[in-house]
Amino acid sequence: MARPKKTVIEYRSYYLPLHFPVLLLSGDYWRISDVPSGRLHFHNCLEIGICHSDSGFMEFPGQALSFQEGDITVIPRNIPHTTYSSPGCSSHWSYLFIDPQELFRNLLPNTWKNYELYPFTSVRSFQFVFSRREHPFLYQLATSVVQELEEKRPAYQISCRGLLLSFYIEIFRIQTQRSAISPPESREQEGTPDNLLVISPALDYVEKNYMQPFTVEDLAALCHFTPPPFPQGVS
């Protein structure tokens, strides 16, 4: 019997300056093909996407969500995903990549521990796509940040911090409410995103110590594994 095809998952690391950990990718170049790549990827930071045109699908292990023009997408770090447009379309996007912990370090109390959006909810109960019609405030905040970053008027970084903090808190409230009403059966089974999050400590360690020698056993210990149980196909 032929072995089932393994999903290849790529890690993409974005450099975000500590003094202002925000990266904008915008312009006509950022158009998504209608051909699925067959590969998932994940980032070292929070991704905010703004769909400017057309429609398509955002795919996660075991789950696919549709998007359309005007939608906002939110992908926490270390969540495998991929995006492709509807047949015959080439959806246009702007992307924001941020490090909430560094960006909001002096704006949130020292007791705040929920910089990452995913620990308090299962991935399947997480809302990744927000329509402009249902969440106009989120759309207004995200597009305002893009405008500030593109125009770079005086004090634009301060303005972006405030806008992104409002955006982040609104997302946090939505996800907290969804987590509270999520039924137990929505939890993922083996091989789906919640299990992939278990390797987050190893990913964090590699990102910070990639110049130093380490073993699979070291990484497994960080995740409380007995090696070698890491998800296959991560590259």
PyRosetta script that sets phi, psi and omega in degrees:
from pyrosetta import init, pose_from_sequence

init()
pose = pose_from_sequence("MARPKKTVIEYRSYYLPLHFPVLLLSGDYWRISDVPSGRLHFHNCLEIGICHSDSGFMEFPGQALSFQEGDITVIPRNIPHTTYSSPGCSSHWSYLFIDPQELFRNLLPNTWKNYELYPFTSVRSFQFVFSRREHPFLYQLATSVVQELEEKRPAYQISCRGLLLSFYIEIFRIQTQRSAISPPESREQEGTPDNLLVISPALDYVEKNYMQPFTVEDLAALCHFTPPPFPQGVS")
pose.set_psi(1, 131.9)
pose.set_omega(1, -179.5)
pose.set_phi(2, -68.9)
pose.set_psi(2, 141.7)
pose.set_omega(2, 178.2)
pose.set_phi(3, -71.4)
pose.set_psi(3, 144.8)
pose.set_omega(3, 177.6)
pose.set_phi(4, -64.4)
pose.set_psi(4, 144.0)
pose.set_omega(4, -179.0)
pose.set_phi(5, -67.3)
pose.set_psi(5, 131.2)
pose.set_omega(5, -178.7)
pose.set_phi(6, -86.1)
pose.set_psi(6, 141.2)
pose.set_omega(6, 177.4)
pose.set_phi(7, -78.6)
pose.set_psi(7, 128.2)
pose.set_omega(7, 176.8)
pose.set_phi(8, -86.3)
pose.set_psi(8, 129.6)
pose.set_omega(8, -178.6)
pose.set_phi(9, -121.8)
pose.set_psi(9, 120.9)
pose.set_omega(9, -177.6)
pose.set_phi(10, -101.7)
pose.set_psi(10, 145.1)
pose.set_omega(10, 177.1)
pose.set_phi(11, -101.8)
pose.set_psi(11, 126.8)
pose.set_omega(11, 179.0)
pose.set_phi(12, -118.2)
pose.set_psi(12, 119.7)
pose.set_omega(12, -177.8)
pose.set_phi(13, -106.0)
pose.set_psi(13, 126.7)
pose.set_omega(13, 178.5)
pose.set_phi(14, -109.2)
pose.set_psi(14, 134.0)
pose.set_omega(14, 177.3)
pose.set_phi(15, -81.5)
pose.set_psi(15, 122.1)
pose.set_omega(15, 178.3)
pose.set_phi(16, -121.0)
pose.set_psi(16, 117.6)
pose.set_omega(16, -179.6)
pose.set_phi(17, -58.2)
pose.set_psi(17, 139.7)
pose.set_omega(17, -176.6)
pose.set_phi(18, -63.2)
pose.set_psi(18, -35.2)
pose.set_omega(18, -175.7)
pose.set_phi(19, -71.3)
pose.set_psi(19, -24.6)
pose.set_omega(19, 178.1)
pose.set_phi(20, -156.1)
pose.set_psi(20, 80.7)
pose.set_omega(20, -172.6)
pose.set_phi(21, -77.6)
pose.set_psi(21, 67.8)
pose.set_omega(21, -179.9)
pose.set_phi(22, -136.2)
pose.set_psi(22, 133.0)
pose.set_omega(22, 177.0)
pose.set_phi(23, -128.4)
pose.set_psi(23, 129.6)
pose.set_omega(23, 177.1)
pose.set_phi(24, -109.4)
pose.set_psi(24, 129.6)
pose.set_omega(24, 171.7)
pose.set_phi(25, -118.0)
pose.set_psi(25, 111.6)
pose.set_omega(25, -176.5)
pose.set_phi(26, -146.2)
pose.set_psi(26, 173.4)
pose.set_omega(26, -179.8)
pose.set_phi(27, 111.5)
pose.set_psi(27, 174.8)
pose.set_omega(27, -174.3)
pose.set_phi(28, -67.9)
pose.set_psi(28, -19.1)
pose.set_omega(28, -179.4)
pose.set_phi(29, -62.6)
pose.set_psi(29, -30.8)
pose.set_omega(29, -171.4)
pose.set_phi(30, -86.2)
pose.set_psi(30, 73.8)
pose.set_omega(30, 175.2)
pose.set_phi(31, -117.9)
pose.set_psi(31, 138.7)
pose.set_omega(31, -173.5)
pose.set_phi(32, -100.9)
pose.set_psi(32, 128.8)
pose.set_omega(32, -179.6)
pose.set_phi(33, -67.2)
pose.set_psi(33, 158.7)
pose.set_omega(33, 174.9)
pose.set_phi(34, -90.0)
pose.set_psi(34, 5.7)
pose.set_omega(34, 178.9)
pose.set_phi(35, -100.2)
pose.set_psi(35, 114.1)
pose.set_omega(35, 177.8)
pose.set_phi(36, -58.6)
pose.set_psi(36, 135.0)
pose.set_omega(36, -176.7)
pose.set_phi(37, -74.7)
pose.set_psi(37, -23.0)
pose.set_omega(37, -175.4)
pose.set_phi(38, 79.8)
pose.set_psi(38, 0.9)
pose.set_omega(38, 179.1)
pose.set_phi(39, -124.6)
pose.set_psi(39, 142.2)
pose.set_omega(39, 171.1)
pose.set_phi(40, -98.5)
pose.set_psi(40, 160.7)
pose.set_omega(40, 175.1)
pose.set_phi(41, -145.1)
pose.set_psi(41, 161.7)
pose.set_omega(41, 175.5)
pose.set_phi(42, -143.2)
pose.set_psi(42, 162.2)
pose.set_omega(42, -172.4)
pose.set_phi(43, -117.9)
pose.set_psi(43, 168.3)
pose.set_omega(43, 175.2)
pose.set_phi(44, -92.5)
pose.set_psi(44, 10.0)
pose.set_omega(44, -177.3)
pose.set_phi(45, -151.2)
pose.set_psi(45, 173.5)
pose.set_omega(45, 179.8)
pose.set_phi(46, -77.9)
pose.set_psi(46, 132.2)
pose.set_omega(46, 179.0)
pose.set_phi(47, -108.6)
pose.set_psi(47, 130.0)
pose.set_omega(47, 173.0)
pose.set_phi(48, -117.3)
pose.set_psi(48, 122.3)
pose.set_omega(48, -179.4)
pose.set_phi(49, -113.6)
pose.set_psi(49, 144.5)
pose.set_omega(49, 175.9)
pose.set_phi(50, -122.5)
pose.set_psi(50, 116.7)
pose.set_omega(50, -179.9)
pose.set_phi(51, -88.2)
pose.set_psi(51, 116.6)
pose.set_omega(51, -176.7)
pose.set_phi(52, -92.3)
pose.set_psi(52, -19.2)
pose.set_omega(52, -176.7)
pose.set_phi(53, -157.5)
pose.set_psi(53, 157.1)
pose.set_omega(53, 171.7)
pose.set_phi(54, 63.7)
pose.set_psi(54, -158.5)
pose.set_omega(54, -174.6)
pose.set_phi(55, -149.4)
pose.set_psi(55, 178.2)
pose.set_omega(55, 179.4)
pose.set_phi(56, 166.8)
pose.set_psi(56, -152.8)
pose.set_omega(56, -174.6)
pose.set_phi(57, -137.5)
pose.set_psi(57, 144.3)
pose.set_omega(57, 171.7)
pose.set_phi(58, -113.3)
pose.set_psi(58, 122.4)
pose.set_omega(58, -171.5)
pose.set_phi(59, -111.4)
pose.set_psi(59, 137.0)
pose.set_omega(59, 174.6)
pose.set_phi(60, -124.4)
pose.set_psi(60, 164.9)
pose.set_omega(60, 176.1)
pose.set_phi(61, -57.8)
pose.set_psi(61, 114.1)
pose.set_omega(61, 177.5)
pose.set_phi(62, 80.6)
pose.set_psi(62, 10.0)
pose.set_omega(62, -176.5)
pose.set_phi(63, -156.0)
pose.set_psi(63, 136.7)
pose.set_omega(63, 175.5)
pose.set_phi(64, -131.6)
pose.set_psi(64, 133.5)
pose.set_omega(64, -178.8)
pose.set_phi(65, -121.4)
pose.set_psi(65, 141.5)
pose.set_omega(65, 179.0)
pose.set_phi(66, -88.9)
pose.set_psi(66, 152.6)
pose.set_omega(66, 174.4)
pose.set_phi(67, -135.8)
pose.set_psi(67, 162.8)
pose.set_omega(67, 177.8)
pose.set_phi(68, -147.8)
pose.set_psi(68, 173.9)
pose.set_omega(68, -179.2)
pose.set_phi(69, -53.9)
pose.set_psi(69, 133.7)
pose.set_omega(69, 179.4)
pose.set_phi(70, 93.9)
pose.set_psi(70, -8.0)
pose.set_omega(70, -179.4)
pose.set_phi(71, -76.9)
pose.set_psi(71, 149.5)
pose.set_omega(71, 172.2)
pose.set_phi(72, -111.0)
pose.set_psi(72, 133.5)
pose.set_omega(72, 176.8)
pose.set_phi(73, -115.5)
pose.set_psi(73, 145.2)
pose.set_omega(73, -179.5)
pose.set_phi(74, -131.7)
pose.set_psi(74, 118.5)
pose.set_omega(74, -179.0)
pose.set_phi(75, -123.4)
pose.set_psi(75, 110.0)
pose.set_omega(75, 175.2)
pose.set_phi(76, -63.0)
pose.set_psi(76, 162.2)
pose.set_omega(76, 179.6)
pose.set_phi(77, -63.4)
pose.set_psi(77, 151.9)
pose.set_omega(77, 176.7)
pose.set_phi(78, 68.0)
pose.set_psi(78, 18.1)
pose.set_omega(78, 176.2)
pose.set_phi(79, -101.5)
pose.set_psi(79, 112.0)
pose.set_omega(79, 179.9)
pose.set_phi(80, -66.6)
pose.set_psi(80, 136.3)
pose.set_omega(80, -178.7)
pose.set_phi(81, -163.9)
pose.set_psi(81, 169.1)
pose.set_omega(81, 170.4)
pose.set_phi(82, -153.4)
pose.set_psi(82, 160.0)
pose.set_omega(82, -177.1)
pose.set_phi(83, -130.9)
pose.set_psi(83, 138.5)
pose.set_omega(83, 173.3)
pose.set_phi(84, -147.4)
pose.set_psi(84, 150.5)
pose.set_omega(84, -175.0)
pose.set_phi(85, -83.8)
pose.set_psi(85, 165.7)
pose.set_omega(85, 174.3)
pose.set_phi(86, -65.2)
pose.set_psi(86, 155.7)
pose.set_omega(86, -179.1)
pose.set_phi(87, -52.9)
pose.set_psi(87, 130.5)
pose.set_omega(87, 178.8)
pose.set_phi(88, 81.9)
pose.set_psi(88, 1.8)
pose.set_omega(88, -178.8)
pose.set_phi(89, -111.9)
pose.set_psi(89, 161.9)
pose.set_omega(89, 174.6)
pose.set_phi(90, -140.9)
pose.set_psi(90, 83.0)
pose.set_omega(90, -172.1)
pose.set_phi(91, -63.1)
pose.set_psi(91, 143.3)
pose.set_omega(91, -176.9)
pose.set_phi(92, -104.4)
pose.set_psi(92, 134.1)
pose.set_omega(92, -173.4)
pose.set_phi(93, -133.1)
pose.set_psi(93, 158.5)
pose.set_omega(93, 160.1)
pose.set_phi(94, -122.1)
pose.set_psi(94, 143.5)
pose.set_omega(94, -177.9)
pose.set_phi(95, -126.9)
pose.set_psi(95, 138.7)
pose.set_omega(95, 171.7)
pose.set_phi(96, -117.1)
pose.set_psi(96, 131.2)
pose.set_omega(96, 174.6)
pose.set_phi(97, -117.4)
pose.set_psi(97, 127.5)
pose.set_omega(97, -176.8)
pose.set_phi(98, -138.1)
pose.set_psi(98, 156.9)
pose.set_omega(98, 171.6)
pose.set_phi(99, -110.7)
pose.set_psi(99, 98.7)
pose.set_omega(99, -174.5)
pose.set_phi(100, -58.0)
pose.set_psi(100, -38.5)
pose.set_omega(100, -175.7)
pose.set_phi(101, -63.0)
pose.set_psi(101, -43.6)
pose.set_omega(101, 178.9)
pose.set_phi(102, -76.8)
pose.set_psi(102, -39.9)
pose.set_omega(102, -176.3)
pose.set_phi(103, -65.0)
pose.set_psi(103, -36.9)
pose.set_omega(103, -176.0)
pose.set_phi(104, -106.7)
pose.set_psi(104, 17.0)
pose.set_omega(104, -173.9)
pose.set_phi(105, -54.9)
pose.set_psi(105, -42.3)
pose.set_omega(105, -177.4)
pose.set_phi(106, -100.5)
pose.set_psi(106, 8.0)
pose.set_omega(106, -179.3)
pose.set_phi(107, -108.1)
pose.set_psi(107, -16.3)
pose.set_omega(107, 178.9)
pose.set_phi(108, -115.8)
pose.set_psi(108, 153.5)
pose.set_omega(108, -178.8)
pose.set_phi(109, -64.1)
pose.set_psi(109, 155.4)
pose.set_omega(109, -178.7)
pose.set_phi(110, -61.8)
pose.set_psi(110, -22.2)
pose.set_omega(110, -179.4)
pose.set_phi(111, -79.3)
pose.set_psi(111, -8.8)
pose.set_omega(111, -178.3)
pose.set_phi(112, -69.4)
pose.set_psi(112, 123.8)
pose.set_omega(112, -177.6)
pose.set_phi(113, -118.6)
pose.set_psi(113, -7.6)
pose.set_omega(113, -171.9)
pose.set_phi(114, -95.3)
pose.set_psi(114, 49.6)
pose.set_omega(114, 179.2)
pose.set_phi(115, -65.9)
pose.set_psi(115, -35.4)
pose.set_omega(115, 176.0)
pose.set_phi(116, -86.5)
pose.set_psi(116, 140.1)
pose.set_omega(116, -173.8)
pose.set_phi(117, -84.4)
pose.set_psi(117, -17.0)
pose.set_omega(117, -170.0)
pose.set_phi(118, -92.3)
pose.set_psi(118, -19.7)
pose.set_omega(118, -171.2)
pose.set_phi(119, -61.8)
pose.set_psi(119, -26.2)
pose.set_omega(119, -174.0)
pose.set_phi(120, -92.8)
pose.set_psi(120, 5.3)
pose.set_omega(120, -178.9)
pose.set_phi(121, -146.1)
pose.set_psi(121, 155.4)
pose.set_omega(121, 172.6)
pose.set_phi(122, -73.0)
pose.set_psi(122, 154.9)
pose.set_omega(122, -178.2)
pose.set_phi(123, -63.7)
pose.set_psi(123, -36.5)
pose.set_omega(123, -177.7)
pose.set_phi(124, -68.3)
pose.set_psi(124, -25.9)
pose.set_omega(124, 177.7)
pose.set_phi(125, -88.8)
pose.set_psi(125, -5.1)
pose.set_omega(125, 179.5)
pose.set_phi(126, -75.6)
pose.set_psi(126, 138.3)
pose.set_omega(126, 177.0)
pose.set_phi(127, -93.9)
pose.set_psi(127, 114.4)
pose.set_omega(127, -178.8)
pose.set_phi(128, -94.9)
pose.set_psi(128, -26.2)
pose.set_omega(128, -173.7)
pose.set_phi(129, -119.9)
pose.set_psi(129, 131.2)
pose.set_omega(129, -177.9)
pose.set_phi(130, -127.0)
pose.set_psi(130, 119.7)
pose.set_omega(130, -178.4)
pose.set_phi(131, -77.2)
pose.set_psi(131, 149.4)
pose.set_omega(131, 178.1)
pose.set_phi(132, -63.9)
pose.set_psi(132, -34.8)
pose.set_omega(132, -178.8)
pose.set_phi(133, -66.6)
pose.set_psi(133, -42.3)
pose.set_omega(133, -176.5)
pose.set_phi(134, -85.5)
pose.set_psi(134, -24.7)
pose.set_omega(134, -176.7)
pose.set_phi(135, -133.4)
pose.set_psi(135, 64.1)
pose.set_omega(135, -178.1)
pose.set_phi(136, -63.0)
pose.set_psi(136, -30.4)
pose.set_omega(136, -179.8)
pose.set_phi(137, -64.8)
pose.set_psi(137, -43.0)
pose.set_omega(137, 178.1)
pose.set_phi(138, -62.1)
pose.set_psi(138, -43.1)
pose.set_omega(138, 179.9)
pose.set_phi(139, -62.1)
pose.set_psi(139, -43.9)
pose.set_omega(139, -179.9)
pose.set_phi(140, -61.7)
pose.set_psi(140, -44.0)
pose.set_omega(140, -179.3)
pose.set_phi(141, -64.8)
pose.set_psi(141, -47.1)
pose.set_omega(141, -176.9)
pose.set_phi(142, -64.1)
pose.set_psi(142, -45.1)
pose.set_omega(142, -179.4)
pose.set_phi(143, -68.9)
pose.set_psi(143, -30.3)
pose.set_omega(143, 176.5)
pose.set_phi(144, -66.8)
pose.set_psi(144, -38.0)
pose.set_omega(144, 177.0)
pose.set_phi(145, -63.0)
pose.set_psi(145, -46.1)
pose.set_omega(145, 178.9)
pose.set_phi(146, -58.7)
pose.set_psi(146, -43.9)
pose.set_omega(146, 179.9)
pose.set_phi(147, -62.1)
pose.set_psi(147, -43.6)
pose.set_omega(147, 178.6)
pose.set_phi(148, -60.8)
pose.set_psi(148, -43.6)
pose.set_omega(148, -177.8)
pose.set_phi(149, -69.3)
pose.set_psi(149, -31.6)
pose.set_omega(149, 179.6)
pose.set_phi(150, -77.9)
pose.set_psi(150, -38.4)
pose.set_omega(150, -176.5)
pose.set_phi(151, -84.9)
pose.set_psi(151, -30.0)
pose.set_omega(151, 177.7)
pose.set_phi(152, 52.0)
pose.set_psi(152, 48.2)
pose.set_omega(152, 175.3)
pose.set_phi(153, -73.0)
pose.set_psi(153, 167.0)
pose.set_omega(153, -179.4)
pose.set_phi(154, -52.1)
pose.set_psi(154, 134.9)
pose.set_omega(154, 178.5)
pose.set_phi(155, 66.1)
pose.set_psi(155, 25.7)
pose.set_omega(155, -177.6)
pose.set_phi(156, -64.8)
pose.set_psi(156, -32.7)
pose.set_omega(156, -179.8)
pose.set_phi(157, -67.4)
pose.set_psi(157, -38.5)
pose.set_omega(157, 176.6)
pose.set_phi(158, -63.9)
pose.set_psi(158, -43.5)
pose.set_omega(158, 178.1)
pose.set_phi(159, -60.8)
pose.set_psi(159, -43.2)
pose.set_omega(159, -179.9)
pose.set_phi(160, -63.0)
pose.set_psi(160, -40.0)
pose.set_omega(160, 178.1)
pose.set_phi(161, -58.9)
pose.set_psi(161, -45.5)
pose.set_omega(161, -179.7)
pose.set_phi(162, -65.2)
pose.set_psi(162, -43.9)
pose.set_omega(162, 179.5)
pose.set_phi(163, -64.5)
pose.set_psi(163, -43.4)
pose.set_omega(163, -179.1)
pose.set_phi(164, -69.6)
pose.set_psi(164, -33.3)
pose.set_omega(164, 176.0)
pose.set_phi(165, -64.5)
pose.set_psi(165, -43.2)
pose.set_omega(165, 177.0)
pose.set_phi(166, -61.8)
pose.set_psi(166, -43.3)
pose.set_omega(166, 177.9)
pose.set_phi(167, -60.6)
pose.set_psi(167, -47.4)
pose.set_omega(167, -177.6)
pose.set_phi(168, -62.0)
pose.set_psi(168, -45.4)
pose.set_omega(168, 179.9)
pose.set_phi(169, -63.8)
pose.set_psi(169, -39.2)
pose.set_omega(169, 178.8)
pose.set_phi(170, -64.3)
pose.set_psi(170, -43.0)
pose.set_omega(170, 176.6)
pose.set_phi(171, -62.9)
pose.set_psi(171, -42.9)
pose.set_omega(171, 178.8)
pose.set_phi(172, -58.7)
pose.set_psi(172, -42.5)
pose.set_omega(172, 179.3)
pose.set_phi(173, -64.2)
pose.set_psi(173, -43.7)
pose.set_omega(173, -179.5)
pose.set_phi(174, -62.8)
pose.set_psi(174, -45.8)
pose.set_omega(174, -177.2)
pose.set_phi(175, -68.9)
pose.set_psi(175, -36.2)
pose.set_omega(175, 177.8)
pose.set_phi(176, -63.3)
pose.set_psi(176, -42.5)
pose.set_omega(176, 178.9)
pose.set_phi(177, -65.0)
pose.set_psi(177, -42.1)
pose.set_omega(177, 179.0)
pose.set_phi(178, -64.3)
pose.set_psi(178, -39.4)
pose.set_omega(178, 179.6)
pose.set_phi(179, -64.0)
pose.set_psi(179, -36.8)
pose.set_omega(179, -177.2)
pose.set_phi(180, -67.1)
pose.set_psi(180, -30.1)
pose.set_omega(180, -177.1)
pose.set_phi(181, -104.3)
pose.set_psi(181, 2.0)
pose.set_omega(181, -178.2)
pose.set_phi(182, -72.3)
pose.set_psi(182, 126.4)
pose.set_omega(182, 179.4)
pose.set_phi(183, -70.2)
pose.set_psi(183, 151.4)
pose.set_omega(183, -178.9)
pose.set_phi(184, -56.8)
pose.set_psi(184, -32.7)
pose.set_omega(184, -176.4)
pose.set_phi(185, -70.2)
pose.set_psi(185, -7.9)
pose.set_omega(185, 178.5)
pose.set_phi(186, -77.5)
pose.set_psi(186, -10.4)
pose.set_omega(186, 178.6)
pose.set_phi(187, -63.1)
pose.set_psi(187, 141.1)
pose.set_omega(187, -176.5)
pose.set_phi(188, -72.6)
pose.set_psi(188, 160.2)
pose.set_omega(188, 174.8)
pose.set_phi(189, -97.7)
pose.set_psi(189, -180.0)
pose.set_omega(189, -176.3)
pose.set_phi(190, -57.0)
pose.set_psi(190, 136.0)
pose.set_omega(190, 175.8)
pose.set_phi(191, 91.8)
pose.set_psi(191, -1.6)
pose.set_omega(191, -179.5)
pose.set_phi(192, -102.8)
pose.set_psi(192, 176.7)
pose.set_omega(192, -167.0)
pose.set_phi(193, -55.2)
pose.set_psi(193, -40.0)
pose.set_omega(193, -179.1)
pose.set_phi(194, -55.2)
pose.set_psi(194, -39.1)
pose.set_omega(194, 179.5)
pose.set_phi(195, -70.6)
pose.set_psi(195, -34.4)
pose.set_omega(195, 177.9)
pose.set_phi(196, -64.8)
pose.set_psi(196, -27.8)
pose.set_omega(196, 179.0)
pose.set_phi(197, -67.3)
pose.set_psi(197, -18.4)
pose.set_omega(197, 179.6)
pose.set_phi(198, -60.7)
pose.set_psi(198, -28.2)
pose.set_omega(198, -177.6)
pose.set_phi(199, -86.6)
pose.set_psi(199, 5.9)
pose.set_omega(199, -179.9)
pose.set_phi(200, -56.1)
pose.set_psi(200, -42.0)
pose.set_omega(200, 178.0)
pose.set_phi(201, -58.6)
pose.set_psi(201, -36.3)
pose.set_omega(201, 178.6)
pose.set_phi(202, -68.9)
pose.set_psi(202, -40.5)
pose.set_omega(202, 178.6)
pose.set_phi(203, -62.8)
pose.set_psi(203, -42.6)
pose.set_omega(203, 178.3)
pose.set_phi(204, -62.1)
pose.set_psi(204, -40.7)
pose.set_omega(204, -178.8)
pose.set_phi(205, -65.4)
pose.set_psi(205, -44.1)
pose.set_omega(205, -179.9)
pose.set_phi(206, -62.1)
pose.set_psi(206, -41.8)
pose.set_omega(206, -178.8)
pose.set_phi(207, -61.0)
pose.set_psi(207, -38.0)
pose.set_omega(207, -175.6)
pose.set_phi(208, -89.2)
pose.set_psi(208, -19.6)
pose.set_omega(208, -173.2)
pose.set_phi(209, -129.0)
pose.set_psi(209, 27.4)
pose.set_omega(209, -174.2)
pose.set_phi(210, -65.5)
pose.set_psi(210, -17.8)
pose.set_omega(210, 178.7)
pose.set_phi(211, -86.1)
pose.set_psi(211, -6.9)
pose.set_omega(211, -177.6)
pose.set_phi(212, -104.7)
pose.set_psi(212, 151.7)
pose.set_omega(212, 177.7)
pose.set_phi(213, -73.2)
pose.set_psi(213, 139.9)
pose.set_omega(213, 174.7)
pose.set_phi(214, -155.2)
pose.set_psi(214, 162.7)
pose.set_omega(214, -176.0)
pose.set_phi(215, -114.9)
pose.set_psi(215, 166.6)
pose.set_omega(215, 174.2)
pose.set_phi(216, -60.3)
pose.set_psi(216, -36.0)
pose.set_omega(216, 179.3)
pose.set_phi(217, -62.6)
pose.set_psi(217, -39.0)
pose.set_omega(217, 177.9)
pose.set_phi(218, -61.3)
pose.set_psi(218, -45.3)
pose.set_omega(218, -178.6)
pose.set_phi(219, -67.8)
pose.set_psi(219, -39.8)
pose.set_omega(219, 179.2)
pose.set_phi(220, -62.0)
pose.set_psi(220, -39.3)
pose.set_omega(220, -179.4)
pose.set_phi(221, -63.7)
pose.set_psi(221, -36.3)
pose.set_omega(221, 178.2)
pose.set_phi(222, -61.9)
pose.set_psi(222, -30.9)
pose.set_omega(222, -178.0)
pose.set_phi(223, -98.2)
pose.set_psi(223, 6.5)
pose.set_omega(223, -179.4)
pose.set_phi(224, 61.4)
pose.set_psi(224, 38.6)
pose.set_omega(224, 177.3)
pose.set_phi(225, -104.3)
pose.set_psi(225, 157.2)
pose.set_omega(225, 163.7)
pose.set_phi(226, -99.1)
pose.set_psi(226, 115.0)
pose.set_omega(226, -172.9)
pose.set_phi(227, -63.0)
pose.set_psi(227, 151.5)
pose.set_omega(227, 3.9)
pose.set_phi(228, -113.0)
pose.set_psi(228, 93.4)
pose.set_omega(228, -178.4)
pose.set_phi(229, -106.6)
pose.set_psi(229, 14.2)
pose.set_omega(229, -175.6)
pose.set_phi(230, -64.2)
pose.set_psi(230, 145.9)
pose.set_omega(230, 177.9)
pose.set_phi(231, -54.4)
pose.set_psi(231, 135.3)
pose.set_omega(231, -177.6)
pose.set_phi(232, -79.4)
pose.set_psi(232, 152.9)
pose.set_omega(232, 174.3)
pose.set_phi(233, 87.7)
pose.set_psi(233, 6.8)
pose.set_omega(233, 176.1)
pose.set_phi(234, -83.2)
pose.set_psi(234, 127.5)
pose.set_omega(234, -179.2)
pose.set_phi(235, -134.4)
pose.dump_pdb("model.pdb")
